[in-house]
Amino acid sequence: MMSVRAPGDAHTVIVGGSVAGVRCLQALRQKGYDGRITLVEAEVHQPYDKPDLSKSALTGTEPRRLLDLAEVDDRDEVVLGDPATGVDLTRSEVALSSGRVLVFSDLVVATGARARRLPSFDVFPNVHYLRSLDDARRLRADLAAARRIVVVGGGFIGGEVASSARERGVDVTIVEAGPRLLTRSMPAEVAEHLQGIYERHGVQVVFDTVAARGVPGDGGVLRSVEMGDGSVVEADLVVIGVGSVPNCEWLASSGMPIDDGLHCGPDLRVAGTDRVFAIGDVARVRSATDANGSTSSRHEHWTSAREQASIAAQNIRQVGSATHRATGFVWSDQFGHRIQHVGSADPGADAVVDVAHLDHGGVIFHHRGATGQVVGATAIDAQREFAAVRRALSLAPFAAV
C-alpha cells in the first residue's frame, strides 16, 4: 500500500499556467495535498484554455478561463507575468525573471511549447503565429480587414484557422510541404476526406511545395508568398502553423536531460531526478513498455496534458509510481464538423473505411496486421458512437468485430 507523505514544509512549484499546470494544481488539492503550491505563468493573462485560440477566439469569443483567481486556495499562489529563468537542483530553487527565488520540495515543469518559426517571414508585420491569447487577438484584428490569406501548414491549427477565416468570407490557400493534410496526426483516408470538406468550402490546398519566401509590397508589408516551385499566391496576411518547439531553454544549465523536450519516465519524473516532474507539451515521455528507454515522444494534446497532470499529482502526493499511458485523444472543429481521434494513427496501420458513410457521420477503425487488432479510431460527426469506442480503447487496444 502506498504511504502518504507528511506535509511538513512541502512546497510544490508548478512552472506553466496552461491546462497541464492548472490541472496539476487542482489534482493535488483533490488528492488531499496539504503543502503550499505556487503556480508560475510567464503570460500576464489569467490561465485560459488554449484550444479555443484557433477556434472561437478568432471569431470574437475570448477563451475559457481555467482558473478563477478569486477562488484560489489560501495555500496557493499564482504568479503571472514573471517567467522562470533557471533551476538549481542542488538548492531546490527556481529563479524568476523578477529576481525572486522559490524553494521547492517538488517541481513540476509545465512550460509547454511555442510555435516553430520561419525566420525569413518574421520581418513582415502581417505574418502571424498562433500560440497565445495575444497572438489570437492580433490575428483576429487583422482578419477583419483581410480578403485573402495564406496558411502555411496543413495540420489542425491550419485547418481551424482556415475554417474561421472562411466563416468571415476570407479567401484561403493552405500550403502543405507534404503530400496530404495532417501527415503527422491522421491516416491518409481521413486526410483525403477532410480535403474534400475544405475544397467544398472554397479552400485551395497546395501540396508538395514549401512557402519559400514572402514578397514585400508597399511599406514592407507582405503582399504575396512565393512557393518553392516559383508560383506566387497573393495574401493580405500569412498564418504559419508548422509545428512546435518545447519551452525548455530556461533549464539549459540545470543538468536535466533535454532533447526536443524534457526527458522523463512513464511516471513523469524527469530522468535522473526524484522530485522533478514534466507534463504537457514540454515533456518527452518514455513508454512504459520500453525497457531500454529508446522510445519516447511528446504528446501534444489537451487531454494528454490533463492526464499527465493527474499522474504527476498522484506521484507527488504519494510514495509510489503511477504511470501515464497515452490515449492519443484529440479533437478539432472545422467547417461545422467535429473530428475526433483516439489511439494510434500509425501510418503502418490499415484502416477500415467507408468514405460514403463518413459523409453522414461515422467512425473509421484503424487495425494492424492479420490479427485485426484495433489500435485507433477516428470519427467525423459521430460523437455518440465515438464515446463508446474511446471508452473501449482507454482500457486496451481491442479486436475489430
Stockholm file with secondary structure:
# STOCKHOLM 1.0

chainA/1-401         MMSVRAPGDAHTVIVGGSVAGVRCLQALRQKGYDGRITLVEAEVHQPYDKPDLSKSALTGTEPRRLLDLAEVDDRDEVVLGDPATGVDLTRSEVALSSGRVLVFSDLVVATGARARRLPSFDVFPNVHYLRSLDDARRLRADLAAARRIVVVGGGFIGGEVASSARERGVDVTIVEAGPRLLTRSMPAEVAEHLQGIYERHGVQVVFDTVAARGVPGDGGVLRSVEMGDGSVVEADLVVIGVGSVPNCEWLASSGMPIDDGLHCGPDLRVAGTDRVFAIGDVARVRSATDANGSTSSRHEHWTSAREQASIAAQNIRQVGSATHRATGFVWSDQFGHRIQHVGSADPGADAVVDVAHLDHGGVIFHHRGATGQVVGATAIDAQREFAAVRRALSLAPFAAV
#=GR chainA/1-401 SS CCCBCCCTTCEEEEECCSHHHHHHHHHHHHTTCCSEEEEEESSSSCCBCGGGGGTGGGGTCCCCBSCCGGGCCTTEEEEESCCEEEEETTTTEEEETTSCEEECSEEEECCCEEECCCGGGTTCTTEECCSSHHHHHHHHHHHTTCSEEEEECCSHHHHHHHHHHHHTTCEEEEECSSSSSCTTTSCHHHHHHHHHHHHHTTCEEECSCCEEEEEECGGGCEEEEEETTSCEEECSEEEECCCEEESCGGGTTSCCCBSSSEEECTTCBBTTCSSEEECGGGEEEECTTCTTSCCEECCCCHHHHHHHHHHHHHHHHBSSCCCCCCCCCEEEEETTEEEEEEECCCTTSEEECCHHHHTTCEEEEEEETTTTEEEEEEEESCHHHHHHHHHHHHHCCEECC
#=GC SS_cons         CCCBCCCTTCEEEEECCSHHHHHHHHHHHHTTCCSEEEEEESSSSCCBCGGGGGTGGGGTCCCCBSCCGGGCCTTEEEEESCCEEEEETTTTEEEETTSCEEECSEEEECCCEEECCCGGGTTCTTEECCSSHHHHHHHHHHHTTCSEEEEECCSHHHHHHHHHHHHTTCEEEEECSSSSSCTTTSCHHHHHHHHHHHHHTTCEEECSCCEEEEEECGGGCEEEEEETTSCEEECSEEEECCCEEESCGGGTTSCCCBSSSEEECTTCBBTTCSSEEECGGGEEEECTTCTTSCCEECCCCHHHHHHHHHHHHHHHHBSSCCCCCCCCCEEEEETTEEEEEEECCCTTSEEECCHHHHTTCEEEEEEETTTTEEEEEEEESCHHHHHHHHHHHHHCCEECC
//
